[in-house]
Amino acid sequence: MIYGRSVFHIVASLIILHSSGATKKGTEKQTTSETQKSVQCGTWTKHAEGGVFTSPNYPSKYPPDRECIYIIEAAPRQCIELHFDEKYSIEPSWECKFDHIEVRDGPFGFSPIIGRFCGQQNPPTIKSSGRFLWIKFFADGELESMGFSARYNFTPDPDFKDLGVLKPLPACEFETGGPEGIVESVQIVKEGKASASEAVDCKWYIRAPPRSKIYLRFLDYEMQNSNECKRNFVAVYDGSSAVQDLKAKFCSTVANDVMLRTGLGVIRLWADEGSRNSRFQMLFTSFQEPPCEGSTFFCHSNMCINSSLVCNGLQNCVYPWDENHCKDQTAS
Ligand SMILES: *[C@@H]1O[C@H](CO)[C@@H](O)[C@H](O)[C@H]1NC(C)=O
């Protein structure tokens, strides 16, 4: 993602420098760093059936040098319809290289692009193919205009229309924490959250001890309907279960380990009625950053873990430093 972004910046500056119609001299500023999270701005009112969001100060002029991100999430088996108000104006430019709105079909800044918009004509109605839309509003340092107001509502996903009226999903949440632990899909039935045939949207909240972060390693992962993300996926959130904190989403044949930046991890499994053989098992390890304090164990990567995890039969470090030389220990 970082790679993709820097390429975008390079391409964008080249076009600005070489486009004959450009009236600005390479003024594109990098208003956000790669690590800084973009902020939501303008107003945003949300309700159960949809919501309305606007550019900053709308319908007055938006301020210069802004980047705003809006991520919309619909419930499982719903889609999003987005309508832009006719009172709309964004500084026009060739290919909307300067101020613009960008809409992507998914939860991430690298999800497939639906369109990039600017000028005086409000964009057409936009429909998501799934549960998410990612929207960026970008304003450079010059020529501000009124901006936009967008209204969205949730509509049933046509991919699921043959199922008729759907049963509400069972409540399904788990809480855990400590130096390490395992979260796994078999807990759903074992702990009576849902029957083995019901569709589920379950969340596991993992809370690390104070000043610790979380490392997540898959021990098992298989989706019954591989690559059908609308039917089954495992998602990882970093810091809260809000869509802005969505860090990774897996629905293909492989899932990668994830290093979180916070001490609150949320794992989410969505599986529809025909995907209940989808399963995962994940080991979480709480860690602190070096220098390692007191009796904690240094993983030879950027992790200090609780010393009780050394030689406990589970690999907690990124590489198995905590489980190497364990036979030597017992022999001595
Ligand atoms: C290591 O884990 C044990 C057991 O959970 C806990 O009592 C102890 O405080 C932990 N040590 C550190 C340094 O966090």
The ligand as an SDF file (V2000), in Angstrom:
LIG
                    3D

 14 14  0  0  0  0  0  0  0  0999 V2000
    3.5350  -12.7280   32.5410 C   0  0  0  0  0  0  0  0  0  0  0  0
    2.3440  -13.4770   32.5740 O   0  0  0  0  0  0  0  0  0  0  0  0
    1.9150  -13.8300   33.8790 C   0  0  0  0  0  0  0  0  0  0  0  0
    0.7360  -14.7660   33.7280 C   0  0  0  0  0  0  0  0  0  0  0  0
   -0.2970  -14.1720   33.0160 O   0  0  0  0  0  0  0  0  0  0  0  0
    1.6080  -12.5460   34.6520 C   0  0  0  0  0  0  0  0  0  0  0  0
    1.1860  -12.8660   35.9720 O   0  0  0  0  0  0  0  0  0  0  0  0
    2.8200  -11.6610   34.6860 C   0  0  0  0  0  0  0  0  0  0  0  0
    2.5210  -10.4330   35.3150 O   0  0  0  0  0  0  0  0  0  0  0  0
    3.3550  -11.4140   33.2930 C   0  0  0  0  0  0  0  0  0  0  0  0
    4.6290  -10.7200   33.3470 N   0  0  0  0  0  0  0  0  0  0  0  0
    4.8460   -9.5440   32.7810 C   0  0  0  0  0  0  0  0  0  0  0  0
    6.2250   -8.9940   32.9200 C   0  0  0  0  0  0  0  0  0  0  0  0
    3.9890   -8.9350   32.1820 O   0  0  0  0  0  0  0  0  0  0  0  0
  1  2  1  0
  1 10  1  0
  2  3  1  0
  3  4  1  0
  3  6  1  0
  4  5  1  0
  6  7  1  0
  6  8  1  0
  8  9  1  0
  8 10  1  0
 10 11  1  0
 11 12  1  0
 12 13  1  0
 12 14  2  0
M  END
$$$$
